[in-house]
Amino acid sequence: MKTLATEAQDVESSADLTKKAKSGLTKLAAWTIDRNISFLITSIGMIAMLLWAGSYKMTAPGAEGIIPLVANNPLISWHFKLFGPYIGSDIIGLTEIIAAVLILTGYWKPKAGIVGGLIASLMFFITSTMVITTPGAIVPVNGISYMSFLGLFLFKDIISLGVAFYLISYFGKKAILSENKG
Protein backbone atom coordinates (compact mmCIF):
# COMPACT_ATOMS: atom_id res chain seq x y z
CA MET A 1 0.00 0.00 0.00
CA LYS A 2 1.34 3.41 -0.96
CA THR A 3 1.98 6.10 1.61
CA LEU A 4 1.03 9.75 1.17
CA ALA A 5 4.69 10.57 0.45
CA THR A 6 4.77 7.93 -2.29
CA GLU A 7 1.50 9.26 -3.74
CA ALA A 8 2.89 12.82 -3.77
CA GLN A 9 6.03 11.58 -5.51
CA ASP A 10 3.85 9.81 -8.11
CA VAL A 11 1.98 13.05 -8.82
CA GLU A 12 5.20 15.05 -9.06
CA SER A 13 6.98 12.45 -11.19
CA SER A 14 4.14 12.15 -13.72
CA ALA A 15 5.67 15.11 -15.56
CA ASP A 16 8.85 13.04 -15.86
CA LEU A 17 6.93 10.35 -17.74
CA THR A 18 7.11 12.37 -20.95
CA LYS A 19 10.90 12.41 -20.67
CA LYS A 20 11.03 8.69 -19.86
CA ALA A 21 8.65 7.57 -22.64
CA LYS A 22 10.49 6.06 -25.58
CA SER A 23 7.98 4.55 -28.01
CA GLY A 24 5.18 6.37 -29.78
CA LEU A 25 2.57 4.57 -27.69
CA THR A 26 4.19 5.41 -24.35
CA LYS A 27 4.73 9.03 -25.47
CA LEU A 28 1.03 9.23 -26.31
CA ALA A 29 0.15 7.76 -22.91
CA ALA A 30 2.48 10.23 -21.15
CA TRP A 31 0.95 13.11 -23.12
CA THR A 32 -2.56 12.13 -21.94
CA ILE A 33 -1.35 11.77 -18.33
CA ASP A 34 0.43 15.15 -18.36
CA ARG A 35 -2.74 16.85 -19.55
CA ASN A 36 -5.15 14.93 -17.29
CA ILE A 37 -7.16 13.86 -20.34
CA SER A 38 -8.87 10.90 -18.61
CA PHE A 39 -10.05 13.09 -15.73
CA LEU A 40 -11.22 15.89 -18.01
CA ILE A 41 -13.20 13.62 -20.34
CA THR A 42 -14.80 11.56 -17.56
CA SER A 43 -15.62 14.52 -15.33
CA ILE A 44 -16.97 16.76 -18.10
CA GLY A 45 -18.90 13.81 -19.56
CA MET A 46 -20.36 12.94 -16.15
CA ILE A 47 -21.30 16.57 -15.45
CA ALA A 48 -22.98 16.96 -18.87
CA MET A 49 -24.81 13.63 -18.58
CA LEU A 50 -26.09 14.36 -15.06
CA LEU A 51 -27.24 17.88 -15.95
CA TRP A 52 -28.95 16.72 -19.12
CA ALA A 53 -30.56 13.60 -17.63
CA GLY A 54 -31.53 15.43 -14.45
CA SER A 55 -33.24 18.24 -16.31
CA TYR A 56 -35.02 15.77 -18.63
CA LYS A 57 -36.42 13.88 -15.63
CA MET A 58 -38.08 17.15 -14.62
CA THR A 59 -40.29 17.03 -17.74
CA ALA A 60 -43.47 14.99 -18.20
CA PRO A 61 -41.95 12.67 -20.86
CA GLY A 62 -38.86 12.15 -18.67
CA ALA A 63 -40.97 11.26 -15.65
CA GLU A 64 -43.18 8.92 -17.65
CA GLY A 65 -40.13 7.26 -19.19
CA ILE A 66 -38.69 6.16 -15.86
CA ILE A 67 -41.94 4.89 -14.33
CA PRO A 68 -41.38 1.25 -15.37
CA LEU A 69 -37.74 1.40 -14.26
CA VAL A 70 -38.47 2.79 -10.81
CA ALA A 71 -41.73 0.88 -10.23
CA ASN A 72 -40.03 -2.50 -10.70
CA ASN A 73 -36.95 -1.84 -8.58
CA PRO A 74 -37.22 -2.81 -4.90
CA LEU A 75 -34.46 -0.36 -3.93
CA ILE A 76 -36.38 2.71 -5.11
CA SER A 77 -39.99 1.75 -5.92
CA TRP A 78 -41.04 3.22 -2.55
CA HIS A 79 -39.98 6.61 -3.92
CA PHE A 80 -42.84 6.86 -6.42
CA LYS A 81 -45.31 5.41 -3.92
CA LEU A 82 -44.37 8.18 -1.48
CA PHE A 83 -44.07 11.13 -3.88
CA GLY A 84 -45.86 10.01 -7.06
CA PRO A 85 -44.12 9.74 -10.42
CA TYR A 86 -43.90 13.43 -11.27
CA ILE A 87 -42.61 14.82 -7.98
CA GLY A 88 -40.55 11.66 -7.52
CA SER A 89 -38.96 12.15 -10.92
CA ASP A 90 -38.31 15.82 -10.10
CA ILE A 91 -36.49 14.74 -6.93
CA ILE A 92 -34.39 12.23 -8.87
CA GLY A 93 -33.60 14.88 -11.49
CA LEU A 94 -32.69 17.44 -8.84
CA THR A 95 -30.41 14.90 -7.16
CA GLU A 96 -28.60 14.36 -10.48
CA ILE A 97 -28.21 18.10 -10.98
CA ILE A 98 -26.85 18.52 -7.43
CA ALA A 99 -24.32 15.71 -8.04
CA ALA A 100 -23.21 17.43 -11.29
CA VAL A 101 -22.79 20.81 -9.57
CA LEU A 102 -20.79 19.22 -6.74
CA ILE A 103 -18.52 17.39 -9.21
CA LEU A 104 -17.96 20.67 -11.07
CA THR A 105 -17.26 22.45 -7.76
CA GLY A 106 -14.72 19.71 -7.05
CA TYR A 107 -12.38 21.34 -9.58
CA TRP A 108 -11.81 24.09 -6.97
CA LYS A 109 -12.97 22.35 -3.78
CA PRO A 110 -12.04 18.64 -4.03
CA LYS A 111 -14.18 17.61 -1.05
CA ALA A 112 -17.27 18.82 -2.93
CA GLY A 113 -16.22 16.56 -5.81
CA ILE A 114 -15.99 13.63 -3.40
CA VAL A 115 -19.57 14.27 -2.23
CA GLY A 116 -20.78 14.61 -5.84
CA GLY A 117 -19.06 11.32 -6.68
CA LEU A 118 -20.66 9.61 -3.68
CA ILE A 119 -24.13 10.79 -4.71
CA ALA A 120 -23.50 9.63 -8.29
CA SER A 121 -22.19 6.27 -7.02
CA LEU A 122 -25.35 5.65 -5.03
CA MET A 123 -27.56 6.65 -7.97
CA PHE A 124 -25.67 4.49 -10.46
CA PHE A 125 -25.59 1.53 -8.09
CA ILE A 126 -29.39 1.68 -7.85
CA THR A 127 -29.89 2.15 -11.59
CA SER A 128 -27.41 -0.66 -12.34
CA THR A 129 -29.67 -3.07 -10.46
CA MET A 130 -32.50 -2.13 -12.83
CA VAL A 131 -30.91 -4.38 -15.47
CA ILE A 132 -32.19 -7.36 -13.49
CA THR A 133 -35.43 -5.86 -12.11
CA THR A 134 -36.93 -4.19 -15.20
CA PRO A 135 -39.14 -6.40 -17.36
CA GLY A 136 -37.85 -6.58 -20.92
CA ALA A 137 -34.26 -5.61 -20.06
CA ILE A 138 -33.16 -9.20 -20.65
CA VAL A 139 -34.88 -11.13 -23.41
CA PRO A 140 -34.57 -14.71 -24.66
CA VAL A 141 -33.52 -15.21 -28.27
CA ASN A 142 -33.34 -18.82 -29.48
CA GLY A 143 -33.04 -20.04 -25.90
CA ILE A 144 -30.21 -17.66 -24.96
CA SER A 145 -30.73 -14.57 -22.76
CA TYR A 146 -29.54 -11.27 -24.18
CA MET A 147 -29.83 -7.68 -23.08
CA SER A 148 -32.41 -5.77 -25.07
CA PHE A 149 -31.81 -2.16 -26.07
CA LEU A 150 -33.39 -1.23 -22.73
CA GLY A 151 -30.99 -3.58 -20.93
CA LEU A 152 -27.99 -2.11 -22.75
CA PHE A 153 -29.24 1.39 -21.93
CA LEU A 154 -29.34 0.45 -18.25
CA PHE A 155 -26.03 -1.43 -18.40
CA LYS A 156 -24.16 1.79 -19.21
CA ASP A 157 -24.85 2.81 -15.62
CA ILE A 158 -22.39 0.14 -14.47
CA ILE A 159 -19.71 2.02 -16.42
CA SER A 160 -20.99 5.29 -14.94
CA LEU A 161 -20.69 3.72 -11.48
CA GLY A 162 -17.01 3.07 -12.21
CA VAL A 163 -16.56 6.67 -13.40
CA ALA A 164 -18.19 7.96 -10.21
CA PHE A 165 -15.74 5.91 -8.10
CA TYR A 166 -12.85 7.18 -10.26
CA LEU A 167 -13.98 10.77 -9.55
CA ILE A 168 -14.15 10.02 -5.80
CA SER A 169 -10.58 8.72 -5.90
CA TYR A 170 -9.32 11.61 -8.06
CA PHE A 171 -10.89 14.30 -5.87
CA GLY A 172 -9.94 12.31 -2.77
CA LYS A 173 -6.27 12.33 -3.77
CA LYS A 174 -6.45 16.08 -4.41
CA ALA A 175 -8.14 16.68 -1.03
CA ILE A 176 -5.62 14.51 0.83
CA LEU A 177 -2.66 16.27 -0.78
CA SER A 178 -4.28 19.66 -0.02
CA GLU A 179 -4.85 18.72 3.64
CA ASN A 180 -1.21 17.68 4.01
CA LYS A 181 0.34 20.74 2.34
CA GLY A 182 0.07 22.99 5.38
Disulfide bonds with the S-S distance in Angstrom:
none
